[in-house]
Amino acid sequence: MKTAVSLPERLYKDAEKAAKSMGIPRSQLFAKALEEYISHHKRDSVTEKLNEIYKNSTIESNIEEASLESIRELTKNDAW
């Protein structure tokens, strides 16, 4: 699909140079850059949502307690 966008002159020139050095059309460079940008922000969104879910979770303290209990059980008959 064709679209028109306005870019600062410096960014346009940098994109021209990058596309030329990569041996790809400028439009392909823009498409790849936009694809990566969107993908990056989708991952950020997922991370933020997971952080919010686990923010008030007691799972970490439960794991620590379970680990401590496991160590006690495994070492209860050890002679120190």
C-alpha positions in Angstrom: 0.0 0.0 0.0 1.3 3.4 -0.8 1.3 6.2 1.7 2.9 9.6 2.1 4.7 10.8 5.2 6.5 13.9 6.1 10.0 13.5 7.6 12.6 16.0 8.8 15.2 16.5 6.1 18.0 15.1 8.2 16.1 11.8 8.9 15.2 11.5 5.2 18.9 11.9 4.2 20.0 9.4 6.8 17.3 6.9 5.6 18.5 7.4 2.0 22.1 6.6 3.0 21.1 3.6 5.1 18.9 2.1 2.4 21.7 2.6 -0.2 24.3 1.0 2.1 22.0 -1.9 2.8 21.2 -2.3 -0.9 17.4 -2.1 -0.4 14.8 0.4 -1.5 14.0 3.2 0.8 10.4 2.1 1.2 11.6 -1.4 2.3 13.8 0.3 4.9 10.9 2.3 6.2 8.7 -0.8 6.3 11.3 -2.8 8.2 11.9 0.1 10.7 8.2 0.5 11.4 7.8 -3.3 11.8 10.6 -3.4 14.4 9.2 -0.4 16.2 5.7 -1.9 16.4 7.1 -5.3 17.5 9.2 -3.6 20.2 6.3 -1.7 21.6 4.1 -4.8 21.6 6.6 -6.6 23.8 6.8 -3.6 26.1 3.0 -3.7 26.5 3.0 -7.4 27.3 5.8 -6.9 29.9 3.9 -4.0 31.5 0.7 -6.1 31.7 2.6 -9.0 33.3 4.3 -6.7 35.8 1.0 -5.3 36.8 -0.5 -8.8 37.3 2.5 -9.9 39.4 3.0 -6.7 41.2 0.9 -7.7 44.2 1.5 -11.4 43.9 2.8 -13.5 46.8 4.3 -16.0 44.4 7.9 -14.9 45.1 7.5 -15.2 48.9 5.8 -18.6 48.4 8.8 -19.8 46.3 11.3 -18.6 48.9 9.3 -20.3 51.7 9.1 -23.5 49.6 12.8 -23.4 48.9 13.6 -23.0 52.6 11.3 -25.9 53.5 13.0 -28.1 50.8 16.4 -27.3 52.2 15.3 -28.1 55.7 13.8 -31.4 54.6 16.9 -32.4 52.6 19.3 -31.6 55.4 17.3 -32.7 58.4 19.5 -35.9 58.9 22.8 -34.3 58.0 25.4 -34.2 60.7 27.1 -30.8 60.9 
